[in-house]
Amino acid sequence: MSNLISLPKNVVIPNHIAMILDGNRRWARARGLKPWEGHYHGYLAVEKLARSVRELGVHTFTVWAFSTENWERPQNEIDAIMDLFRKALKTKEKEFHKEKVALVHLGRKDRLPKDIQEMLIKIETETAKYAKHHIYNLAVDYGGRSEIVRATQKAIESGIKPEELDEKNFEKFLDTHGQPYPNPDLFIRTSGEQRTSGLLPWQMVYAEYLFSDVHLPDFTPEKLKEAILDFSRRRRRFGGNDALSHFTFDPHLVANLELKWWRLAKLPYGVSLMEYAVKHMREQYGLSKKLAKEAAGYMLYAIRYQDKNKLDKAKNSLKKFYKLIKGELKLAFEPEIVATLAVELNKTKGESEELTKEHTAEVYRISLFQAAKAAHLRVLANAAKNKGDWERAEDYLEKYYSALKERIA
């Protein structure tokens, strides 16, 4: 692994990431540049992303670089894009062999310039033996409907009988046929557009979607890391039941208990504070009395250390707390990550919505999008607490736990 990008342990890595490369022209216009200059910088960004996905262990990377509709763009822009394809194929051919990457073209070849057709066929043929290691799907002159029509034509030409044409057999005629992971796990589209535009419509029925408002030239490996972390938190049921245990806490009761030890937190450390904290741990996490007491102790010590600005000790105590919770509830988060987020969050007195959202998503293994509502309510509860408005704080806390339970129960 290079210093380019790294991920924490136990993060779920998608086998197949598919991307629509969007925003090159907008990025260029915003900087007073020509469209093809934006495409060039987008190409540089994709080079870094392709290297990163391999380093992280992603097997298949699909990029949609040119659609069937893109032929309608100005000819000088099309020519510039084709020149970029030529450059990419020439410069990357040796790298494909060195890194054991199989290049696969998705889409039509017949409308591409002849020299590009020949290069694609040559590299596809020579790198096919690497398919078990890595696959780079390059979608050029690709359209989702076009792929399905072409697959249907191939099926008819093969002479297959109608009654023999089921889903499994039909997949043999798609552009991704024979690949170990033909179906994307994670779909990313840059530049704020929120649609698939027909990318791999057959294959993406169970893909997780992530839409980024960042234009492609600015979509860095660090942004890719954030996308994979968000993917790792999501619960993929594939139409079945959730594999994780459900939470059964009562939002009203757990909010009331948390509020009580919030109000006592400024008093000397004593039995009353511990008593409410233990009850809170038992109600929210379903812990035994013994484990709840241990967990509450870690949490209260963390609060005391944070108040005294002993952040290392606060983080260490929080790590112990989250390690206990993880072990008992079999959650998939990393205690180190969650403890770090919690310390940073406490610095803002719980009023940072972005940190709250990330902390909630990481602990409860839900996406940032799914965590947004609960995080907002949590911030409102903390803001009311910091003003001493306990009635409003309890109301927001109860709404927070209700919103959280809706996502994880």
N, C-alpha and C positions, 0 to 999 in steps of 0.2 A: 504494500500500500504506500503510495507516495504521500507527500504532505498536502496534496491537492484537496483531499476531502477524507473525513473519517466519520464513523458512526459508533454509537455506544453498543455494548454487548446486548445480545438478545433482541435486537431490532429485526422485525420481519422484513426481509428483502424481497421485493417482487421479482418473479422470474422473468417478466416481460413488461417493459415500459414502452408506451407508444406516445409520440408527441406530434402535435401540429405546430409547425414553426411559423409563428405569426408575429407581426409587428415590425418587420425590417423596414418597410417603407415609411411607417409612422415615425419610427426611431430616426430615420434619415431626415425626414421633413422637419422634425423638431430641431434638428441641428443644421439646417440649411444645406443638406447634402443631397446628392442624386439618389434615386431609388436603388440603383445597383451598388452604391456604396453601402447602403443599409444591408443589402443581401450579403455583401462580403463580410461585414462585421457579424452578421447572423451565422455565416459559415464558420467563422472563427469560434463563435460561442458553441456551436454544435460539435466542433472538434474536441473541445474541452469536456463537454457533456458525455460524448461517446467514450472518451477515455475514462471518465469517472464511473460510468455505469459498469464498465468491465472491472475496474478496481474494486468496486463494491460487491461484485459477485452476481450482478444482474446478467442473466443469460442472453436475453433477446432485447434488442433496442430497435424500435421502429420510428423512423422520422418521415413525415409527409412533407416532402420538399417542393412538389409541383403537382397541382391537381389537373384534372381533365379540363376544368374551366379556365385555368391560367393561360391557355393559349390565346385568350381574348385580350391579354395585356398588350401594351405597345411592343412592337417588334424589337426595338433596341433594348428594352428591359428583358425580353425573352432571350435574346442573344447573350446578354450579360449573365443570365442565370445558367444558360447552357455552357458558357465558358467556365463558370464556377464548377459545374458538374465535371467537365473535362479535367480541370485542375485537381479536383478532389479525387477522382478515380486514378489519375496518374500518380499523385503524391501518396495516396493511401494504399496502393496495391502491395508494396513491400511490407507495410505495417500490418495489413490483413494476414499475411503469411507469418510474420514474426509473432503476432499476438494470437494466432490461430482463430481468426474471425472469418466466418462464412458470410459473404455478401450475397444478399437475395434482393432482386429487383421486384417490387410490387407494382403492377400496372401494365400498360401497353408499351411495347417497344417499337411498334411499326411507325409511329409518328415522330420518334426521336431522330436527331441527326444520325446518319449512318455510322460515323466514327464512334459516337457514344454507344450506339447499339452494339457495335463490335467489342468495345471495351467492357461493357456490362456482361456480355455473354462469356468473354474470356475469363474475367475475374470470378464470375459466378461458378463457372465450370471448374476452375483451378482451386477455388476455396471451399467448394461444397464438402470436402472431407473434414472440415473443421466444425461442422454444424453441431456436433455434440459439445463443443467448448463454448462458442459464442456465435450469435447470429446478429448481423446488422441488416435490417430490412430497410431498403431505400425505396420509398414510394414516389415514383416519378411518372407523370402522366397517369395518375391513379385517381379513380373515383369509386366509391363504394357500390353504387348501382351498376357501374360498368363491370366491376369484378363479378358481381352476382350474375349479370347477363352473360359474361364470358364463361363463367363456370357452368351455367346452364347449357350454353352452346357446346362446351366440351363434353358434358354428360350425354347430350343427344348424339354427338358424333361418336362417342364410345360405344353406342348401341345398347346401353344399359336399359333394362326393362323398367317401366314405370313403377311396378310393385317392388322393385329392388332398390329404388332410389330413396333411401332414408337419410337422416341427418349425417350419419357416419360416412356413408358413401358419397354424399354431396360434398363433404369437406375435402375429399380427394381432388376435387376440381378447382378448389380455391387457390389463390396465389400463395397462401401460407402452408400448403399441403406438405406433409412429411416433417414439419418442424416439431421439436420436442415440446415447445410452449407456444402454440399458434395464437392463443387467446391472451390479449393483454390483461395484466392484473391492475396496472395503473395507467391512466390516460391523462396527459398533461397538455393543456393548451395555453399558450402565452398571449400577452397583449390584451387581456380583458374580455376576449370573445368567449361566450358561454354556449357553445354548441359543438357538436362533433363534425358537422359538415359532411358526414358520410364516411368517415374513416373506419375501415374494417367493421361494417355494421353487423356482419354475421359473427365475427370473433369477439366483439366487445360487449356482449350481452351482460356479462358479470364484472366488467371492469369498474374500478373505482375512479371517479373523475376528480380532477383538481384543476381549477381555472386560476391562472395567475394574471394579475394586471400588469406584470412586467413585460416589456417588449423583449423579443428573443435575444438581441445583442447584449442585453443586461441580465439575462437569465443565467446566473453563474452556477458552478458546482455547489456552492453554498445553498442556493435556492433549491437545487435538486435534493440536497440533504434534507431540507425542511419538508419537501414534498414526500420523501420516503418516510420520514418520521411520522408525518400525518397519516400516511397510508398504514404504517405499522400499528397505529392506534385503532384502526377501524375494525369492526366486527363483521366478518364476511360469512353470511349464513347460507348463501347459494340456495335460497328457498326453503331451507330447513330450520331447525331450532338453534338458538344461541348456545354455543358450547360453554359459555361462562356462567358461573353461578349468579343468580339474581339477588339483588339487594331487597330486603324486606322492611327497612326502617320506616317509621311513621314520621313524615316531614314535620308535622306540628310538634311532636315530642322531641325530636332531635334538635330542632331549632330552639325550642324552649330551654333545653339543657345547655346548649352551647351559649345561649345568651346569658344564662346564670353564671357560668364560669368566666365569660367575658367581663361581666360586671364586677366579679370578685378578683379579677386578674391584677388589679392595682393594689390590692391589700397584701399584707405579709402572707407568705406561702403557708397554708394551713389545711386543716382537715376539710373544711367546707369546700374550698376550691377543688381539692383532690376528689372529694365525693362527687361533685357535679361532673368533673372531667371524666371520671370512671363511668358514671351512668351514661354520659354522652358516647364514650367509646363502645360501650356494650350495645347501645341502641343503634348507632349508625353502622358499626361493623360486625355486630353479632358475636363479639368476643366473649370468652369466659371471663368471670370476675377477676381471676388471677392475671390473665393476659391484658384485660382492660386496665388494670391497675398499673401494670408495667408500661403499657402504651401511653397512658395518661401522664405517667412520670416523665417519660421521654419528651412528650409534647410540652409539659409545663416547664421543664428545665430549659428547653429550647427557647421558650418565651422569655424566661428570666435572663438567659445568656444574651439574647438579642437586645433586650432592654439595656443591658450593661455594655452593649457594643462588643461583646465577645463572640464574633460571628463564626469563627472556626469551631468553637465549642457548641454554638447553636446548631450549626450544620451537622456536626457529628451526632448530636442528640437526635436531630431530625432523621438522619440516616438510619439510626437504630429503630426509631418509630416506624418509618416506612418499610424497613426490612421485616419487622414483626408483622405489619399489616399485609405485606406481600406474601409472606410465608403462610399466614393463616387463611387468607382469602384466595390465594393462588392467582393473584393478579400479575400482569406481565410487565409492569413498569420497572424502571431501574431506580432504586433508592437514591443513588448518587445524583441523578438528573433531577428527581423530584425535590430532594433536599436543597439542592442549589437554587431551584426555582422558588422554593418556599422562603429561603433566606432573602433572595432579591425582592420577593413580593412583600415581605415584612418591612423592608426598608421604606417602602412606599405606604406603609400602614394599610396595606390591602386595597389600595385605591387605583392600582394600575390594571386597567382592563385587559391589556395585551398579555401581561404576565399571568393574570388570573385565568384567562382563557387557556393559555398554554399549560399551566399547572393542572387545571381541571381535566383537560384532554389527556394529559400524560398519566395522571393517577387512575382515571376511570376508563382509559383506553377507548376514547371516542375521538372523532375528528374535531379539528378546530372549529369547523362550521357547526357541528352538533353541540359543541361546548359553549358557543357564543351567548346564548340566552341565559344559561345558568351563570356564566361568568359575570355578565352584566348585573344580574340580581345580587350576586355576591359582593360586587364592588359597591353597589348602593347600600347594602347592609353594613359594610365596613365604614362607608362615609357617614352613615347615621350613627354608628357606634362611636366614631371619632368625635362627633359633635355631642355625644351624650344623649341622643334621641333614642332611647331604648325601645320605645313602643314601635317606632318606625323600623328600627334595626331588626326587631323580632319578626315583623311583618315581611320584610325583604328576605330574611333568613329562611322563613317557612316557604316563601315562593321559590327561593334558590333550591332548597332540598326537594321541592315538588318537581321543579324543572329537571333537576338532576336525575331523580327517580324515573321520570318519564323516559329518559335516555338509556338508563342502565338496568332497569327492572325487567 
